[in-house]
Each structure stands twice: as structure tokens, then as C-alpha cells.
Amino acid sequence: MTSITALSFSSPAGTLGWTRWLLTSGLLIVLWVVGSILAIRVVRWSVDRITGHIDQDFAASDDLVRTEAAKHRHALAQVAAWVAIAIICTIAAFNIIHQMGVPISGFVAPATVLGAALGFGAQRVVQDLLAGFFIITEKQYGFGDVVQLTVTGGTEAEGTLEDVTLRVTKLRSSDGEVITIPNGQIVKATNLSKDWARAVVDIPFPSGVDVGRVTDLLHDVGEQAFDDEKLKRLLLDAPTTMGVIDVEVDQVTVRLVARTLPGKQFEVSRALRTRIIRALGRAGIALAPGSAITTTSVSPDVSSSPSLRGEDASEAGR
């Protein structure tokens, strides 16, 4: 005898139960989802208002660069938004799971096993978060700073800081590329625009040059640059001649140093090089054969560094 399988429909009691669940727990789940989305939008809107207000104050003022407090507030607002969004998502997820009737205590054992399995992988995330926390609290750099970061392995990344969270730091290079670096991978941070900066111009001359005449000429160039209204706004004091810093068989190197506003060392160094070339041409003094004027633009944190870099390599993000 052929058996006939009958379709079983939901009983009125089952339908009523689903309706009751949709009107209670289901509605609460929808409210939690919508509420979390609205809360996230409010957080982002508030942060955009705060950062926009900071940027507006800077644009409306006569300041050439942002103050260190403004940079720190900008970075702190972004980090606070990131933390607030993470907390909102976590609370919403737990409440949604609870409304679905899944006991939270049931996740303890699986979470323990999962935590042990992912422990080694999570170490890097925790390292990034801790490093980001100290970067923000210690004010190592802030929004808009020109920084040079040395990451694990010796690789260097240089550019203008666009975003910093507890986990990553984002830079924009001179080529327009956005570089994202986990905070835990940062070995050394060189801030090229903190408080004040220094432009160092090295001029090579033939070994037989009159050093005294050259020194006086560079001193006059520095005084004239400080008297220029456009450059004076960028300089903290008149550029000074450091004298001979290097002597070789066929050339000597004389250094001119200028202390500038943060982030303006590149513009000042270009102007000084132009003035030096013109002054040397009028005086009939030639550079050492096969050499060129080099520029090192550094911040006070690295002013004693022995390494010299060309301006084209150090002018990232400008």
C-alpha cells in the first residue's frame, strides 16, 4: 500500500507564537539595529562637526600652521569616534543575540576555545591598539603633521598625516598615495612639523675658495631673507652661517641654518637656495665641480641627526 505523506501546516497556536515573537523580540531586534545605525551616524556627524570647527578656526585665523593643541584635538576626536562606534556595535550585537533567545552564557565555552585558538593572531591586534593608545596620549604626532615613520624591517614611510586611530596610522605621500601602517609596526616616528623645524643648506665650494668671503656672503643672504616680508613670516629668526662643516681634498662645505615654523622648512629651503645661487653668481664664486647644493629639512627632534637627505626625498605630503 502506497503511503501518502501529508503536508503539515503550522497550527494556529504556532502562528500566534511567531506573531507574538515578531511583535516583541523581533521588533526589539529591529529597533536595536536601527538605533545602532542612528547612533553611529550621530557619532560621525558630531566628529565631523568638531573637526570641521577646528579646521574652520584654522582657516579663519592668521596662523600659517595648526597649533599642537589643534592637531591633538583633531586626532583625539577621530579616535574617540572609532572607540564609540566599536562600543555601540558590541552592545547592539549582544542585545540582538539575547532577543533571539540565545543565552549569552552559552558562548563562554566556545569563546574560550576560540580565544585560545586565535590568541597568537590577536597579539598583533592588541599590540596595535596599545601602540595607538600611547601615540595619542603622548602626542607624538597629530592631524596634518609631516612625519617619517620607520616600520618593522627598516622600511620608511613619509607623508602628511590624514588619519590616526588606535589601530592604524594613515599617511598621504607626495605622490598622492595613502599609506596605512599598523601602529604596532611603527619602530620610530620622526615628526617634521612639531613646534618648529630647521632647514639646513649645505653649499660645496672648491678647496681654494676664500672661506671668509663666502661666510660673509652667506651671512648677508640670511639677513636679506629675514628682511623679506614674505619669508619673515615663515622664519623664527635670521638664518645663520655655521661655517665650514666638512673638508675634503678638492672641496669644502659651508652650512647655512634657518629655524622655521613647523612644516615650512621646505619652502624656506627653496627660497634660500635661490638666493644663494643668485648671490654667488653676482659675486663670481663657483660651486665645487660636479657638486650641488644639498638641503636637509629636519624637526627639532632630529636636528642632531648626522644623516643628510635631499629635499626632494623629504618633501612628502607638501
N, C-alpha and C positions, 0 to 999 in steps of 0.2 A: 504494500500500500504506500502510495506516494505521500510523503509528509509535506505539508504546506506551511511555510514559515509566514507568520502574520507580522505585519508591521506594527510595532508598538509605538503608540503616540504618548506624548507626555500627558500625564494626568493633570486634572485641574489643580490639584494641590502643588504639583511640581511647577506648573506655570505661575501659580501665585507666589511660590517661593522665589523664583527668578525675578518676578516683578518687584517683590519686596526688596531683594538684594540690589536691583538696579536703582531703586528709589532711595536706598540708604547708602550702602557701601559703594556701589557703582557711582552714585552722584558725588560722594566724597572723594573718590579717586579722580573724577573729572575736575572737581574743584581744586584738589591738590596740584594737578598738572597745570591747570590754568593759572592758579595762584603763583606757582613757582615761576612760570614763564613771565607773568606780570612783574613779580619781584625782581627777576633778573633784568628785565627791561628798565625798571626803576633804578636799579643799581648802576647800570650802564649809562642811563640818562643823567644821573647825579654826577657820576665821574666825568662825563663829557662836559657838564656844566662847570664843574670845578676846574678841570684842565683848561677849558675854554676861557674861564675867567682869569686864570694865571697867564695864559698866552695873550689875552686882551690887555691886561695890565702892562705886560712887557711891550706890546706893540704901541701902546698909547704913551709910554714913558720915553725919556731921552736916553735910557740905558742902551749901550751897544750890545751888551750880553746879559743873559739872565743872571740873577743873583744865585748864590749857592742854595739859599733857602727855597727859592722858587723851583730850582732843579729838584731838590729833595722832595718838596711837596708834590710835584708832578709825578715823580716815581712812586712815592708813597700812595698816592691816590690810585694808581694803576694796580699796585699790589693789593691794596685794600679791596678793590673791586674783584680781583681774582679770588681772594680768600672768601669774600661774601658769596660769590656765585657758587663756589665749591660747597660751602655750608648749606646754602639753600637747596642745592641738588641732593645732598646727602640726607637732609631732613625729609624732603619730599619723597625720596626713594623708600626710606624706612616706613613712612606713614602709608604709602601706597601698598607696600608689601603687607603691612598689618591689616589694612582694609580688605585685602584679598583673602584674609583668613589664614595666612601662613604665619606660624609662630616664629617670632624673632629668635627665641631660644634654640630653634631647630637649626639655625645657621652657625651655632657655636662650634660644633664638632667639624663640619665641613670647612668652616673658616680657619680653624686651627690647622687642618691638613693643608689647605690651600696656602695659608700663610707660611707654613714650613717649606712648601714646595717653591714658592715664589720669593723666599727670604733673600736669596742671593741676588736675584734680579731687582728686588725692591731696595737693596742697599744703595744702588746708584741714584734712585729717585730721592731717597732720604738725604743722601749726600748733596744733591742739587738743591733741595729745599733748605737745608741748613746753611749752605753756602750763600744762597739768595737772601736768607734772613740776615746774615752778617753783612752782606753787601749793602742792604738797605739801612740797617741800624748804624753802621759805621760811616755811611755817606761816602763810600768810595767813589761813586760817580752817580750822576743824575741825568734826567732827560735833557738832550741837547748837547751833552758833553762830547768832545772828541777824545776817544780813548783808543789805546792799543792794548789788546788782550793777548796774552800768551797762554795757549791751551796745552793740554797734555800731549806730549810728543814734540814740543818745541815749535809747533805751528803758531804763527801770529795772525791776528785779525785786527784790522784798523778801520775805523769809521765813526760816524756820528750815531750816538745812542738814540734809538727810536722807541724802544720799549724794554722794560725790565720787570720781571715777575719773580716770584720765589723760586721758579724752576729754570727759567731761561733768560738770557740777555740777547736783544736783537740790535744789530748794527746795520747801518746803510753805508756801503763803501763808496768811494769816489766814482765808481762805475755804475752806481745806482742799484747794486745788488744788495739784498737783505741777507745778512749773515745771522743765523740763530745758533747760539752757543749755550749748552747746558752749564749752569752756574758751577756745578761740581767739577767741571773740566777746566775751569779757569785757574791757572797757576800763578799768573802775575797780571796785574791791572795797572797800566800806565795812563794816568789822566792828563791829557794835553791841554786842558782848558779849566783848571781848577785854581781859583783865586787870582793867579796871574801866570803869565807864560814868558818865555825867553826865546828870542831869535838870535842865533849865533851865526855870523857870516865870516867865513874863512877865506882870505884872499892870498893866493900864492904869487910871490914875486921872484925874479931872478936873484941869485945869491949876491950879486954885486949892487943891488939897489940901495939907495940911501934910506935906511930904516927911519931915521929921524924925520926926513921929509915926508915919507909915507905915513908915519904916525900922525904928524900934524895935519896932513891932508884928510885922513880918515876922521880925525877929531873935528875938523871943520864940517865934514859931511854930516856927522852926528848932530852938531849944533844947528846946522841948517835944517835938518829933518825935524828937529824938535821945535823949530820956529815955524814950520809949516802948519797952518791951522788944521788941515785935514789929518796929517799924521799925528799931531799933538794930542788929538782926541783918542788915539789908539795907544800912545806911549805913556808909561808911568813916570819916566824920567828920560833925560837925554841919553842917546846911545853913547857908549864909552868904548875906547880902544884898549884892548887887553895887552897889546904889544905882540912881540914875536912868541909864538907858541910851539913852533916846530922849525928845525933847521936841518936841511938835507944838503947833499953835495952840490946840487945845482939850483936850489930854491929855498926860500924862507917863507913861512906862512904867518900872516898877521891876522889877528881876530878882532872883529867888531861885535859888541854885545848890546842888545836892546831889550829892556824889560817892558812887556806889553800887557794889554788887557787879555783876559783868557779867551782863547780861540782866535785872536787877531795877530798871532805871531807870523802866520803865513803871509798875510797882506803886508805887514811891516817889512818882512824879509825881502819881498819882491821889490818894494819901493827903495829899500836901502841898496839892493844890488844895482838897480837902475841908476841911482845917484852916484854910486861908487864908480861904475863904468864911465859915466859922463865926466866925473871929476878926474879920473885917471887919463881920459882922452884929452882933456884940456891941458893937463899938466905934462903930457907927453910921456907918461910912465906905462910900460907894458907889463902884462902878466907873464909869469914863467911859461916858457914854451911847452905846449902840449898839456896845459893845465887849465882849470876853470874855477870860478868862484863857487864854493860849496856853502850850503846853508843847513844848519841844524836847528830845528824849532822844537823846543822842549818846554815842559812844565816845571815848576819848582820841585816836584817830586823826583825828577830825573835830571836836574840841572848838572849834577856832578857825574853823570854817566860818561864814560870815555868813548862810547860808540858815537859815530857821526853818520847821519843819514841825509840823503838828498831830499830837497823839499818836495820833489815830485812823488817820492815814496811816502812822505809823512803827511801829505796834504789830503788825506782821505776824508771824505764827507764834507769838504768845504765847497 
